[in-house]
Amino acid sequence: MKRSLAASSLKLMFVVGPAVLCMTTSGCTKYYKVTDPTTNKTYYTTDLDQKNGGTVTLKDARTGNKVTVQNSEIDEIKKEEFESGKSAPPATPPANPAAGTAQPSAAAPAPAAAPQDPSNPFK
């Protein structure tokens, strides 16, 4: 009986041991780059929750904010790319607006008033 108990303990150690080791070290962490193709925003995360319909909820490593992306492109990346990406400033949107969309212009100063003619009866 002692022999089978020792064998069972040894088997348990080989099955459970790697799982515990994996959970306690960062070697099992997965790193993701999530891109929203409609806004071109990129998020870096290790915490990703995919839902039905393509919706993804994540914790953005840059800001710490919880973000939900309706349509996303998900890439599993290496730790080095994750570290450099989360430290980089977010990309700014393109300077030129899309064709067909009007941007409000800065208010132009009003034209100077014309000098009034004293002989004008329509003052």
ChimeraX commands (.cxc) that place a marker at each C-alpha (Angstrom):
marker #1 position 0.00,0.00,0.00 radius 0.5
marker #1 position 2.83,2.41,0.78 radius 0.5
marker #1 position 4.25,1.90,-2.68 radius 0.5
marker #1 position 0.99,2.84,-4.44 radius 0.5
marker #1 position 0.54,5.89,-2.16 radius 0.5
marker #1 position 4.05,7.06,-3.02 radius 0.5
marker #1 position 3.42,6.44,-6.72 radius 0.5
marker #1 position 0.14,8.39,-6.53 radius 0.5
marker #1 position 1.88,11.28,-4.79 radius 0.5
marker #1 position 4.60,11.28,-7.41 radius 0.5
marker #1 position 2.05,11.31,-10.23 radius 0.5
marker #1 position 0.17,14.14,-8.53 radius 0.5
marker #1 position 3.38,16.13,-8.19 radius 0.5
marker #1 position 4.10,15.78,-11.92 radius 0.5
marker #1 position 0.56,16.79,-12.88 radius 0.5
marker #1 position -0.08,19.61,-10.41 radius 0.5
marker #1 position 3.48,20.86,-10.03 radius 0.5
marker #1 position 3.87,22.37,-13.52 radius 0.5
marker #1 position 0.44,24.00,-13.29 radius 0.5
marker #1 position 1.30,25.65,-9.98 radius 0.5
marker #1 position 4.70,26.71,-11.30 radius 0.5
marker #1 position 3.06,28.18,-14.39 radius 0.5
marker #1 position 0.62,30.21,-12.30 radius 0.5
marker #1 position 3.33,31.61,-10.02 radius 0.5
marker #1 position 5.77,32.70,-12.72 radius 0.5
marker #1 position 5.31,35.21,-15.49 radius 0.5
marker #1 position 6.40,32.66,-18.09 radius 0.5
marker #1 position 2.80,31.68,-18.77 radius 0.5
marker #1 position 1.45,35.20,-19.19 radius 0.5
marker #1 position 0.05,35.89,-22.63 radius 0.5
marker #1 position 0.55,39.32,-24.16 radius 0.5
marker #1 position -1.87,40.81,-26.67 radius 0.5
marker #1 position -1.98,43.75,-29.05 radius 0.5
marker #1 position -5.61,44.61,-29.81 radius 0.5
marker #1 position -6.37,46.98,-32.68 radius 0.5
marker #1 position -9.72,48.63,-33.35 radius 0.5
marker #1 position -9.78,48.88,-37.17 radius 0.5
marker #1 position -12.51,51.54,-37.19 radius 0.5
marker #1 position -10.50,54.01,-35.07 radius 0.5
marker #1 position -6.99,52.59,-35.61 radius 0.5
marker #1 position -6.42,52.67,-31.84 radius 0.5
marker #1 position -4.09,50.03,-30.44 radius 0.5
marker #1 position -4.32,48.58,-26.95 radius 0.5
marker #1 position -1.85,46.34,-25.10 radius 0.5
marker #1 position -3.13,43.89,-22.51 radius 0.5
marker #1 position -2.61,40.62,-20.68 radius 0.5
marker #1 position -6.25,40.54,-19.59 radius 0.5
marker #1 position -8.62,39.80,-22.47 radius 0.5
marker #1 position -12.26,38.66,-22.49 radius 0.5
marker #1 position -13.78,37.75,-25.86 radius 0.5
marker #1 position -17.56,37.72,-26.10 radius 0.5
marker #1 position -19.99,36.53,-28.76 radius 0.5
marker #1 position -20.22,38.72,-31.84 radius 0.5
marker #1 position -16.55,39.77,-31.77 radius 0.5
marker #1 position -16.79,42.13,-28.80 radius 0.5
marker #1 position -13.64,42.23,-26.66 radius 0.5
marker #1 position -13.26,43.66,-23.17 radius 0.5
marker #1 position -9.75,44.34,-21.93 radius 0.5
marker #1 position -7.70,46.26,-19.40 radius 0.5
marker #1 position -5.47,48.70,-21.29 radius 0.5
marker #1 position -1.89,48.43,-20.03 radius 0.5
marker #1 position -1.16,52.08,-20.95 radius 0.5
marker #1 position -3.97,53.68,-18.96 radius 0.5
marker #1 position -5.30,50.94,-16.70 radius 0.5
marker #1 position -8.78,51.64,-18.07 radius 0.5
marker #1 position -11.26,48.90,-18.90 radius 0.5
marker #1 position -12.03,49.13,-22.63 radius 0.5
marker #1 position -14.65,47.43,-24.78 radius 0.5
marker #1 position -13.97,47.13,-28.51 radius 0.5
marker #1 position -16.82,46.06,-30.80 radius 0.5
marker #1 position -14.69,45.01,-33.76 radius 0.5
marker #1 position -11.09,44.07,-33.10 radius 0.5
marker #1 position -7.95,42.49,-34.46 radius 0.5
marker #1 position -6.14,40.48,-31.77 radius 0.5
marker #1 position -2.49,39.48,-32.04 radius 0.5
marker #1 position -0.62,37.46,-29.43 radius 0.5
marker #1 position 2.79,39.14,-29.08 radius 0.5
marker #1 position 6.07,38.65,-27.23 radius 0.5
marker #1 position 6.76,40.31,-23.89 radius 0.5
marker #1 position 9.34,42.66,-25.44 radius 0.5
marker #1 position 6.82,44.04,-27.96 radius 0.5
marker #1 position 4.23,44.36,-25.18 radius 0.5
marker #1 position 6.62,46.32,-22.96 radius 0.5
marker #1 position 7.70,48.72,-25.72 radius 0.5
marker #1 position 4.12,49.14,-26.97 radius 0.5
marker #1 position 2.60,49.93,-23.59 radius 0.5
marker #1 position 5.34,52.47,-22.89 radius 0.5
marker #1 position 4.93,54.25,-26.24 radius 0.5
marker #1 position 2.53,57.19,-26.47 radius 0.5
marker #1 position -0.75,56.37,-28.20 radius 0.5
marker #1 position -0.85,57.09,-31.91 radius 0.5
marker #1 position -2.47,60.37,-32.84 radius 0.5
marker #1 position -5.26,60.36,-35.42 radius 0.5
marker #1 position -4.33,61.42,-38.97 radius 0.5
marker #1 position -4.05,65.17,-39.55 radius 0.5
marker #1 position -6.16,65.13,-42.72 radius 0.5
marker #1 position -9.83,64.40,-42.13 radius 0.5
marker #1 position -11.57,61.84,-44.30 radius 0.5
marker #1 position -12.95,63.16,-47.59 radius 0.5
marker #1 position -16.45,64.50,-47.35 radius 0.5
marker #1 position -16.34,65.49,-43.71 radius 0.5
marker #1 position -16.27,69.16,-42.87 radius 0.5
marker #1 position -14.12,70.37,-40.05 radius 0.5
marker #1 position -15.12,73.54,-38.21 radius 0.5
marker #1 position -12.74,76.36,-39.04 radius 0.5
marker #1 position -11.46,78.90,-36.60 radius 0.5
marker #1 position -13.72,81.89,-36.33 radius 0.5
marker #1 position -12.52,84.66,-38.63 radius 0.5
marker #1 position -12.53,88.17,-37.28 radius 0.5
marker #1 position -15.53,90.26,-38.33 radius 0.5
marker #1 position -14.88,92.73,-41.14 radius 0.5
marker #1 position -14.37,96.31,-40.06 radius 0.5
marker #1 position -17.47,98.45,-40.22 radius 0.5
marker #1 position -17.59,100.85,-43.16 radius 0.5
marker #1 position -17.50,104.49,-42.23 radius 0.5
marker #1 position -21.01,105.90,-42.02 radius 0.5
marker #1 position -22.04,108.56,-44.51 radius 0.5
marker #1 position -23.89,111.38,-42.69 radius 0.5
marker #1 position -25.91,112.12,-45.82 radius 0.5
marker #1 position -27.33,108.56,-45.94 radius 0.5
marker #1 position -30.97,108.57,-44.85 radius 0.5
marker #1 position -30.95,104.79,-44.18 radius 0.5
marker #1 position -28.89,104.79,-41.01 radius 0.5
marker link #1:1,2 radius 0.2
marker link #1:2,3 radius 0.2
marker link #1:3,4 radius 0.2
marker link #1:4,5 radius 0.2
marker link #1:5,6 radius 0.2
marker link #1:6,7 radius 0.2
marker link #1:7,8 radius 0.2
marker link #1:8,9 radius 0.2
marker link #1:9,10 radius 0.2
marker link #1:10,11 radius 0.2
marker link #1:11,12 radius 0.2
marker link #1:12,13 radius 0.2
marker link #1:13,14 radius 0.2
marker link #1:14,15 radius 0.2
marker link #1:15,16 radius 0.2
marker link #1:16,17 radius 0.2
marker link #1:17,18 radius 0.2
marker link #1:18,19 radius 0.2
marker link #1:19,20 radius 0.2
marker link #1:20,21 radius 0.2
marker link #1:21,22 radius 0.2
marker link #1:22,23 radius 0.2
marker link #1:23,24 radius 0.2
marker link #1:24,25 radius 0.2
marker link #1:25,26 radius 0.2
marker link #1:26,27 radius 0.2
marker link #1:27,28 radius 0.2
marker link #1:28,29 radius 0.2
marker link #1:29,30 radius 0.2
marker link #1:30,31 radius 0.2
marker link #1:31,32 radius 0.2
marker link #1:32,33 radius 0.2
marker link #1:33,34 radius 0.2
marker link #1:34,35 radius 0.2
marker link #1:35,36 radius 0.2
marker link #1:36,37 radius 0.2
marker link #1:37,38 radius 0.2
marker link #1:38,39 radius 0.2
marker link #1:39,40 radius 0.2
marker link #1:40,41 radius 0.2
marker link #1:41,42 radius 0.2
marker link #1:42,43 radius 0.2
marker link #1:43,44 radius 0.2
marker link #1:44,45 radius 0.2
marker link #1:45,46 radius 0.2
marker link #1:46,47 radius 0.2
marker link #1:47,48 radius 0.2
marker link #1:48,49 radius 0.2
marker link #1:49,50 radius 0.2
marker link #1:50,51 radius 0.2
marker link #1:51,52 radius 0.2
marker link #1:52,53 radius 0.2
marker link #1:53,54 radius 0.2
marker link #1:54,55 radius 0.2
marker link #1:55,56 radius 0.2
marker link #1:56,57 radius 0.2
marker link #1:57,58 radius 0.2
marker link #1:58,59 radius 0.2
marker link #1:59,60 radius 0.2
marker link #1:60,61 radius 0.2
marker link #1:61,62 radius 0.2
marker link #1:62,63 radius 0.2
marker link #1:63,64 radius 0.2
marker link #1:64,65 radius 0.2
marker link #1:65,66 radius 0.2
marker link #1:66,67 radius 0.2
marker link #1:67,68 radius 0.2
marker link #1:68,69 radius 0.2
marker link #1:69,70 radius 0.2
marker link #1:70,71 radius 0.2
marker link #1:71,72 radius 0.2
marker link #1:72,73 radius 0.2
marker link #1:73,74 radius 0.2
marker link #1:74,75 radius 0.2
marker link #1:75,76 radius 0.2
marker link #1:76,77 radius 0.2
marker link #1:77,78 radius 0.2
marker link #1:78,79 radius 0.2
marker link #1:79,80 radius 0.2
marker link #1:80,81 radius 0.2
marker link #1:81,82 radius 0.2
marker link #1:82,83 radius 0.2
marker link #1:83,84 radius 0.2
marker link #1:84,85 radius 0.2
marker link #1:85,86 radius 0.2
marker link #1:86,87 radius 0.2
marker link #1:87,88 radius 0.2
marker link #1:88,89 radius 0.2
marker link #1:89,90 radius 0.2
marker link #1:90,91 radius 0.2
marker link #1:91,92 radius 0.2
marker link #1:92,93 radius 0.2
marker link #1:93,94 radius 0.2
marker link #1:94,95 radius 0.2
marker link #1:95,96 radius 0.2
marker link #1:96,97 radius 0.2
marker link #1:97,98 radius 0.2
marker link #1:98,99 radius 0.2
marker link #1:99,100 radius 0.2
marker link #1:100,101 radius 0.2
marker link #1:101,102 radius 0.2
marker link #1:102,103 radius 0.2
marker link #1:103,104 radius 0.2
marker link #1:104,105 radius 0.2
marker link #1:105,106 radius 0.2
marker link #1:106,107 radius 0.2
marker link #1:107,108 radius 0.2
marker link #1:108,109 radius 0.2
marker link #1:109,110 radius 0.2
marker link #1:110,111 radius 0.2
marker link #1:111,112 radius 0.2
marker link #1:112,113 radius 0.2
marker link #1:113,114 radius 0.2
marker link #1:114,115 radius 0.2
marker link #1:115,116 radius 0.2
marker link #1:116,117 radius 0.2
marker link #1:117,118 radius 0.2
marker link #1:118,119 radius 0.2
marker link #1:119,120 radius 0.2
marker link #1:120,121 radius 0.2
marker link #1:121,122 radius 0.2
marker link #1:122,123 radius 0.2
view
